[in-house]
Each structure stands twice: as C-alpha cells, then as structure tokens.
Amino acid sequence: MQVYLVGGSVRDQLLGLPVKDRDWVVVGTTPSLMLQQGFTAVGKDFPVFLHPQTKEEYALARTEKKSGSGYRGFECFFSPEVTLEEDLMRRDLTINAIAQDPQGNLIDPYHGQADLKNRILRHVSIAFAEDPVRILRVARFAARLSPLGFSIAPETMALMREMVQSGEVNHLTAERVWQEFHKALATDNPDVFLSVLRGCGALAVIFPEIDCLFGIPQPPQWHPEIDTGEHTLMVARQATRLSKSLPVRFAAIMHDLGKGETPESEWPSHKLHTHTGLVCIQALCERIRVPAEYRDLALLVCEHHSNIHNAAVLKPATYLKILNKMDVWRKPERLKDILLCCQADHQGRLGYEESPYPQKLSFETAYQAALKINVQDVITAGFNGAQIRDELNKRRIEAIKVTLQHDNNKT
C-alpha cells in the first residue's frame, strides 16, 4: 500500500498558495483492507475513504471508461494493480496531475511542473473530452489563476470547442453548473470565467441570457464601451473589487439581462430592460437552481438600478417607494448590497472606473432619515388600522425631503 498527496494541494503548494484541503490517492490496496485499518467508506461512484483521525479523503487509484453522456456516464475500475500514473492520467489538467510521496518527492509523468512554471492550463489526455464538467473547471481555474498570469493552452481551448460542438455540454446538470459558477464568483476574476466559456462557445449553451448580450449596443454617451456584454464583464470586475459578497457579485452580473430582450429596432436604447430582465433572471435561476438569496438580490438590483442611478432627480416619495419595495426595514443589509451593485454598474464603464457614485450616499441618507420615524410614535398619536401605514409613510417622506434638502443646501 502506497499513499500519495495529489491534485490541488500539490499544485497550490508549488505555487506558494494557501493549501485548504488535502486529497490522497492510495495504490496497491483494496476497500476491505482500508476498512480494516479504520477508514470510513464515503464514495458512492468509486471507493473514497475518510482517514480515522484527520478525516481527509483517501481515494483508491482508479481508471475510468466512458459509457454514456455527461459527467456521470463513466464506468470506474479500481484494483491493487492500477498504477499511480494511470490514476493521474484520468485527471483534467497537467497542473492537477502531480503527486507527492511521503518523503516529499514529486511524481510528475505529464509535465505539470513545466506548465506551472510557464503558467499554462493544459489537458492531460484526450480523455478530457469525455467529461463536460471539465470545461467549467478550466474556466474556473483560469479565473482563479489569472492574477498569476495563467492562460489556456491553444490545444485545450480547441478541444473545449469540439466538446461544445459535439453536444457534450448539453448534458451538464444544473447542480454542477451552479457549483462551478459559485466557485468562480469567489475568485478575483469571475469575468474571466465567463470570457473562457464564451471563447469556447459554452456560454451560449449554459448561460444564453448572458451570451446574447455581446454585440448589443448601448447609448455611447452613457456607455463608451458600447457593447452590453463587455459592460457586463466590466461590472463583474468592479463588483469583485467592491465586495466579497458572492450574492452581490452574482446580482451585478445579472443586472442587465433585459437588454438581451430589447428589439433591434429600438437599439441602442433599452427603456424596458429593468422589466424584461426580471423574466430572464427568473428563468436562469430556475434552470440552474440558484439559491433564493442570490436570485432575490439579483431581481431587486435589476428592477431598481435605473431609478437609483437617477437619485438626484427623484422625489422623496419615490425614494420611500423604492425602499419599501426593497423591504429594507426588515432586511437592512439589502440596501448596502443593492447600492454596491449599482456602484459597480456605474463604474463598470469605459473611463468611469474611478468615477464617484454620490447616489449611494443619497439613498443611505434617505434611509437613515426614514428609519428615525418610529411607528410607535404614530400609534401613540392616535392612528390605527390602515391609518398607521399611511401616516408612517407620510412622516418618512417628509423626513427624507427635509434631510435631502439640508444636504443639498450644504453642497
């Protein structure tokens, strides 16, 4: 029985990155022998065991054979005769196919160290094409490692295009699409994830609502970058710079989906995009089973971002109407998240990357003014039933009006 450290932990160690999880492969043993040594079996499709003390995963060396469509269409073979090199060959990228023995020696049959040095994401073997999830993984690795200068090998990108053309990507499950997208949102460059998928043609299959934005013009006086798809990538970069919140990053990317529904005869104007976008977001979220927290924030940002951009000309009653729709009284954190998305939208334009966004302060000020109006004071004043809500709104509108006028007079 021989045990090797494999995969991401070896890769990140060699790159000088923090190692989060350690995975192990075991050569020359059987499931029964693992159980006898106190390991706990957890693998469903192939034998994976948890170490009795560390609880780290130990997988038996295995090979795979394509037997159907999608990432589940594999037959797994394992036995004491399967070699480490055979196990490493079934992995996706050369940089993930490096093993380390207990003495610290590296086993690198597919030249992953050279690709680490040259900052290349390259597939290990043609078996890469058998699993469509690997397209998502490569896009995610490109997003995660782009700050280090990594790029995708031309032959790997060509293979990914062939996989899309063959229809293999159509077999991706909703769970895996969301899982990889969610991980990509946690990187410093989720825009790279989307760009890679678009580069190989997978974006049109997985996220058609985003893909169709490329080539759609916007008014150049407001959007010097013109292209809506490029604007979406720029907003993704700004949202990542502004917030570590993954729902914020997701909502920022989704905010302009309605522009893909604008009739060409109306270009470059998109007057109804805040309404049509709600249907697009709902459809995307249902299809890949996006959690409600992400979906709800994306819908609110889509619906309100244009009005928030126009904060300087809004009436106090409109401020309150928007705040009420956001339900910020019960969920105060929403306002901060929505305003960050709006700031990302504002700054996600060519030449506006460092532009101030005073609308954020205006809405924060209005919210704080309205928040000081206590519903208990309204009740004490003798209002009851439906009168309470009406009077509360009336007092909040007046508070917003006075506060904003005071701030405007100061400036």
C-alpha positions, 0 to 999 in steps of 0.5 A, spaced: 500 500 500 502 506 497 499 513 499 500 519 495 498 527 496 495 529 489 491 534 485 490 541 488 494 541 494 500 539 490 499 544 485 497 550 490 503 548 494 508 549 488 505 555 487 506 558 494 498 558 495 494 557 501 493 549 501 485 548 504 484 541 503 488 535 502 486 529 497 490 522 497 490 517 492 492 510 495 495 504 490 496 497 491 490 496 496 483 494 496 476 497 500 476 491 505 483 492 507 482 500 508 476 498 512 480 494 516 485 499 518 479 504 520 477 508 514 470 510 513 467 508 506 464 515 503 464 514 495 458 512 492 461 512 484 468 509 486 471 507 493 473 514 497 475 513 504 475 518 510 482 517 514 480 515 522 483 521 525 484 527 520 478 525 516 481 527 509 479 523 503 483 517 501 481 515 494 483 508 491 487 509 484 482 508 479 481 508 471 475 510 468 471 508 461 466 512 458 459 509 457 454 514 456 453 522 456 455 527 461 459 527 467 456 521 470 456 516 464 463 513 466 464 506 468 470 506 474 475 500 475 479 500 481 484 494 483 491 493 487 494 493 480 492 500 477 498 504 477 499 511 480 500 514 473 494 511 470 490 514 476 493 521 474 492 520 467 484 520 468 485 527 471 483 534 467 489 538 467 497 537 467 497 542 473 492 537 477 496 531 475 502 531 480 503 527 486 507 527 492 510 521 496 511 521 503 518 523 503 516 529 499 518 527 492 514 529 486 511 524 481 510 528 475 509 523 468 505 529 464 509 535 465 505 539 470 511 542 473 513 545 466 506 548 465 506 551 472 512 554 471 510 557 464 503 558 467 499 554 462 492 550 463 493 544 459 489 537 458 492 531 460 489 526 455 484 526 450 480 523 455 478 530 457 473 530 452 469 525 455 467 529 461 463 536 460 464 538 467 471 539 465 470 545 461 467 549 467 473 547 471 478 550 466 474 556 466 474 556 473 481 555 474 483 560 469 479 565 473 482 563 479 489 563 476 489 569 472 492 574 477 498 569 476 498 570 469 495 563 467 492 562 460 489 556 456 493 552 452 491 553 444 490 545 444 485 545 450 481 551 448 480 547 441 478 541 444 473 545 449 470 547 442 469 540 439 466 538 446 461 544 445 460 542 438 459 535 439 453 536 444 457 534 450 455 540 454 448 539 453 448 534 458 451 538 464 446 538 470 444 544 473 447 542 480 454 542 477 453 548 473 451 552 479 457 549 483 462 551 478 459 558 477 459 559 485 466 557 485 468 562 480 464 568 483 469 567 489 475 568 485 478 575 483 476 574 476 469 571 475 469 575 468 474 571 466 470 565 467 465 567 463 470 570 457 473 562 457 466 559 456 464 564 451 471 563 447 469 556 447 462 557 445 459 554 452 456 560 454 451 560 449 449 553 451 449 554 459 448 561 460 444 564 453 441 570 457 448 572 458 451 570 451 446 574 447 448 580 450 455 581 446 454 585 440 448 589 443 449 596 443 448 601 448 447 609 448 455 611 447 454 617 451 452 613 457 456 607 455 463 608 451 464 601 451 458 600 447 457 593 447 452 590 453 456 584 454 463 587 455 459 592 460 457 586 463 464 583 464 466 590 466 461 590 472 463 583 474 470 586 475 468 592 479 463 588 483 469 583 485 473 589 487 467 592 491 465 586 495 466 579 497 459 578 497 458 572 492 450 574 492 452 581 490 457 579 485 452 574 482 446 580 482 451 585 478 452 580 473 445 579 472 443 586 472 442 587 465 439 581 462 433 585 459 437 588 454 438 581 451 430 582 450 430 589 447 428 589 439 433 591 434 429 596 432 429 600 438 437 599 439 441 602 442 436 604 447 433 599 452 427 603 456 424 596 458 430 592 460 429 593 468 422 589 466 424 584 461 430 582 465 426 580 471 423 574 466 430 572 464 433 572 471 427 568 473 428 563 468 436 562 469 435 561 476 430 556 475 434 552 470 440 552 474 437 552 481 440 558 484 439 559 491 433 564 493 438 569 496 442 570 490 436 570 485 432 575 490 438 580 490 439 579 483 431 581 481 431 587 486 438 590 483 435 589 476 428 592 477 431 598 481 438 600 478 435 605 473 431 609 478 437 609 483 442 611 478 437 617 477 437 619 485 438 626 484 432 627 480 427 623 484 422 625 489 422 623 496 416 619 495 419 615 490 425 614 494 420 611 500 417 607 494 423 604 492 425 602 499 419 599 501 419 595 495 426 593 497 423 591 504 429 594 507 426 595 514 426 588 515 432 586 511 437 592 512 443 589 509 439 589 502 440 596 501 448 596 502 448 590 497 443 593 492 447 600 492 454 596 491 451 593 485 449 599 482 456 602 484 459 597 480 454 598 474 456 605 474 463 604 474 463 598 470 464 603 464 469 605 459 473 611 463 468 611 469 472 606 473 474 611 478 468 615 477 464 617 484 457 614 485 454 620 490 447 616 489 449 611 494 450 616 499 443 619 497 439 613 498 443 611 505 441 618 507 434 617 505 434 611 509 437 613 515 432 619 515 426 614 514 428 609 519 428 615 525 420 615 524 418 610 529 411 607 528 410 607 535 410 614 535 404 614 530 400 609 534 401 613 540 398 619 536 392 616 535 392 612 528 390 605 527 388 600 522 390 602 515 391 609 518 398 607 521 401 605 514 399 611 511 401 616 516 408 612 517 409 613 510 407 620 510 412 622 516 418 618 512 417 622 506 417 628 509 423 626 513 427 624 507 425 631 503 427 635 509 434 631 510 435 631 502 434 638 502 439 640 508 444 636 504 443 639 498 443 646 501 450 644 504 453 642 497 
